[in-house]
Amino acid sequence: MKYILTCSSCFLGGRYWVVAVCILYGNISKAQFNDSTHYYTKFTTTGIINKTKDNQSFVMNNGFSFNVSKKKVSLNSSAGYIYGRQNGKLTNNDFTTGLNLDLLKNTHKLYYWGLVNLTSSYSLKINHQVQAGGGVGYSFLNRQKAELVVSDGLLFEASSVKTDSETNDTYQTVRNSLRIRHRWLINDVVSWDGTHFWQPSLERIDDYIIKSSTSVSIRLRKWLSITSALTYNKFSRTNRENLLVSFGLTAETYF
């Protein structure tokens, strides 16, 4: 089994952390959706350059999201891109984008969702993957400072993947998609977020996808945070997985 480990860390040295602590409480204000605020954007960037006498590598990881939240409808869009090389060889060229719609999530514990995702991943050997489907979710907690949501549904998937260096496997399948989403905001300064997916195929027991993303952010300003994130992906059909540990900056705004 091939295993890929990629790590990216921000360029914040010791003196920058001192500055961060000094300004941490200087300009922090509450930010969330309310009756007059319905839009949210976020951009996250991390990266590392590592060069020694015998080796050189770099990884950059960028993510963008735009969300609209109304009383009965929420629309969430996102895009992410990871690019990396080691000793002149490509290690990551991974792109993903998605759009999902939530109905009644802000007014009922039981709600309905639909989504469409597009993925292309060099590290996971996915030429292209399209997923679309829907289901139901249940909000155990849905507050400004705490969220715990579990959802489940069916996804139709059409994909082309590389099973080896010369063979492309083009297929269609239906997957069950179980998602756990959690968020915890502490004193409007520290936030802990996570989204985790388990997506087994209904046609093959050995065909499954695991996607997990967890982050901890410390707010420096109303719009700026230091973020540490752990992302793990496993795609059993190509027997590939990757792990990304990142430290970087997040810029966000509500309007």
C-alpha positions in Angstrom: 0.0 0.0 0.0 1.4 3.4 -1.0 1.3 6.1 1.7 1.8 9.8 1.1 2.6 12.2 3.9 2.7 15.9 3.2 3.2 18.6 5.8 3.0 22.3 5.4 3.8 24.9 8.1 3.5 28.6 8.2 6.5 30.9 8.3 5.7 32.3 11.8 8.9 32.3 13.8 9.2 33.0 17.5 9.2 36.8 17.2 6.0 36.7 15.2 4.3 34.7 17.9 5.3 37.4 20.5 3.7 40.0 18.3 0.6 37.9 17.9 0.2 37.5 21.7 0.5 41.3 22.1 -2.2 42.1 19.6 -4.5 39.1 20.4 -6.9 41.1 22.6 -6.4 44.4 20.9 -9.0 44.3 18.2 -11.3 41.3 18.5 -15.0 41.6 18.0 -17.9 39.1 17.6 -18.7 37.9 14.1 -21.4 35.5 13.0 -24.6 35.3 11.0 -27.6 37.4 12.3 -30.7 39.1 11.1 -28.7 41.7 9.1 -25.6 39.5 8.2 -26.2 36.8 5.6 -22.9 36.4 3.8 -19.5 34.9 4.8 -16.2 34.5 3.0 -13.0 32.8 4.1 -9.6 32.4 2.6 -6.8 30.2 4.1 -3.3 29.9 2.9 -0.4 27.8 4.2 3.0 26.6 2.8 6.5 25.6 3.4 9.8 25.6 1.6 12.4 23.1 2.8 15.9 23.1 1.2 19.0 21.2 2.4 22.2 20.1 0.7 20.6 17.0 -0.7 16.9 17.7 -0.7 14.4 20.4 -1.5 10.6 20.4 -1.3 7.7 22.8 -1.0 3.9 22.5 -0.5 1.3 25.2 -0.8 -2.3 24.8 0.3 -5.0 27.3 -0.4 -8.7 27.2 0.4 -11.7 29.6 -0.3 -15.3 29.4 0.8 -18.4 31.6 0.4 -21.6 31.0 2.4 -25.1 32.5 2.3 -27.3 31.9 5.3 -31.0 32.9 5.3 -33.8 31.8 7.7 -34.8 28.7 5.8 -32.0 28.2 3.3 -28.2 28.0 3.5 -25.9 27.8 0.5 -22.3 26.9 1.0 -19.6 26.8 -1.7 -15.9 26.0 -1.4 -12.7 25.4 -3.4 -9.3 24.0 -2.4 -6.0 23.6 -4.2 -2.8 21.8 -3.0 0.4 21.8 -5.0 3.7 20.3 -4.0 7.0 19.1 -5.3 9.9 17.2 -3.8 13.4 17.0 -5.4 11.8 18.2 -8.7 9.1 15.5 -8.7 5.4 16.3 -8.4 3.8 15.1 -5.1 0.5 17.1 -5.0 -1.7 18.6 -7.7 -5.0 18.3 -6.0 -8.1 20.3 -6.7 -11.6 20.1 -5.1 -14.7 22.3 -5.3 -18.2 21.8 -4.0 -21.6 23.4 -3.5 -24.2 22.3 -1.0 -27.7 23.5 0.0 -29.3 23.1 3.4 -33.1 23.5 3.8 -34.6 24.3 7.2 -31.3 23.8 9.1 -31.7 27.2 10.8 -35.3 26.6 11.9 -35.6 22.8 12.6 -33.4 20.1 14.1 -34.2 17.8 11.2 -33.3 19.3 7.9 -32.6 18.4 4.2 -29.4 18.8 2.2 -28.2 18.4 -1.3 -24.7 18.7 -2.8 -22.4 18.4 -5.8 -18.7 17.9 -5.6 -15.9 17.8 -8.2 -12.4 16.4 -7.3 -9.1 15.9 -9.1 -6.2 14.5 -7.1 -2.7 13.6 -8.2 -1.8 12.2 -4.8 -4.9 10.0 -4.6 -4.6 9.0 -8.3 -8.1 10.5 -9.2 -8.3 11.8 -12.7 -11.7 13.2 -12.1 -14.6 12.5 -9.7 -18.1 13.9 -9.7 -20.5 13.3 -6.8 -24.1 14.6 -6.5 -26.9 13.6 -4.1 -28.9 14.5 -1.0 -30.3 13.3 2.3 -31.3 14.4 5.7 -29.4 15.8 8.7 -30.0 16.4 12.4 -28.7 19.3 14.5 -28.0 18.2 18.0 -26.5 21.7 18.6 -26.9 24.7 16.4 -25.8 27.7 18.3 -23.5 30.6 17.6 -20.8 29.1 19.8 -21.5 25.4 19.5 -22.5 23.1 16.7 -22.9 19.4 16.3 -24.6 18.0 13.2 -24.9 14.5 11.9 -26.2 13.9 8.3 -26.7 10.9 6.0 -27.8 10.4 2.5 -27.0 8.9 -0.9 -24.5 10.1 -3.6 -24.2 9.2 -7.2 -20.6 9.1 -8.3 -18.9 9.1 -11.7 -15.2 8.8 -11.6 -12.0 8.0 -13.5 -9.0 6.8 -11.5 -5.6 5.3 -12.0 -5.2 1.8 -10.6 -1.6 1.7 -11.8 0.7 3.7 -14.1 -1.0 2.5 -17.3 -4.6 1.6 -16.3 -7.5 4.0 -16.0 -10.6 2.7 -14.2 -13.8 4.6 -15.3 -16.9 3.7 -13.3 -20.1 4.8 -11.7 -21.4 3.9 -8.2 -23.8 4.9 -5.5 -22.4 5.7 -2.1 -23.8 6.2 1.3 -22.5 9.5 2.8 -22.3 9.9 6.5 -21.1 13.2 7.8 -20.3 14.5 11.3 -19.8 18.3 11.6 -18.7 20.0 14.9 -17.7 23.5 15.9 -16.9 25.0 19.3 -16.1 28.7 19.8 -14.4 29.7 23.1 -14.6 33.3 24.3 -14.9 34.5 20.7 -11.2 33.9 20.4 -10.4 30.1 19.9 -12.5 28.0 17.6 -12.4 24.2 17.0 -13.9 23.0 13.8 -14.2 19.6 12.2 -15.9 17.8 9.3 -15.6 14.0 8.8 -17.0 11.8 6.0 -17.5 8.0 5.6 -18.6 7.1 2.1 -18.8 3.4 1.4 -20.0 2.1 -2.0 -23.3 0.2 -2.0 -22.0 -2.1 -4.7 -18.5 -3.1 -3.4 -17.6 -3.6 0.2 -13.9 -2.8 -0.5 -14.7 0.5 -2.2 -14.9 3.4 0.4 -13.7 7.0 0.9 -12.7 8.6 4.2 -12.3 12.4 4.4 -11.5 14.1 7.7 -10.6 17.7 8.4 -10.1 19.3 11.9 -8.8 22.8 12.6 -8.0 25.0 15.6 -7.9 28.8 15.1 -6.8 31.7 17.3 -8.3 35.0 16.3 -5.8 37.9 16.1 -8.1 40.5 14.6 -11.8 40.6 13.6 -10.8 39.3 10.2 -7.5 37.4 10.8 -6.7 34.2 12.6 -3.7 31.8 13.1 -4.9 28.3 12.1 -3.6 24.8 12.6 -5.3 22.1 10.6 -5.2 18.3 10.2 -6.6 16.8 7.0 -6.7 13.1 6.1 -8.0 11.4 3.0 -8.2 7.7 2.0 -9.4 6.4 -1.3 -9.5 2.6 -1.2 -10.2 2.1 -4.9 -6.6 3.3 -5.7 -5.2 2.2 -2.4 -4.0 5.7 -1.7 -4.1 8.1 1.3 -2.6 11.4 2.2 -2.1 13.3 5.5 -1.7 17.1 5.5 -0.7 19.0 8.7 -0.7 22.7 8.2 -0.1 25.9 10.1 -1.0 29.2 8.5 -3.3 32.2 8.3 -7.1 32.5 7.7 -8.8 35.7 6.6 -12.6 35.9 6.9 -15.4 38.4 7.0 -19.2 38.5 7.5 -21.3 41.0 5.7 
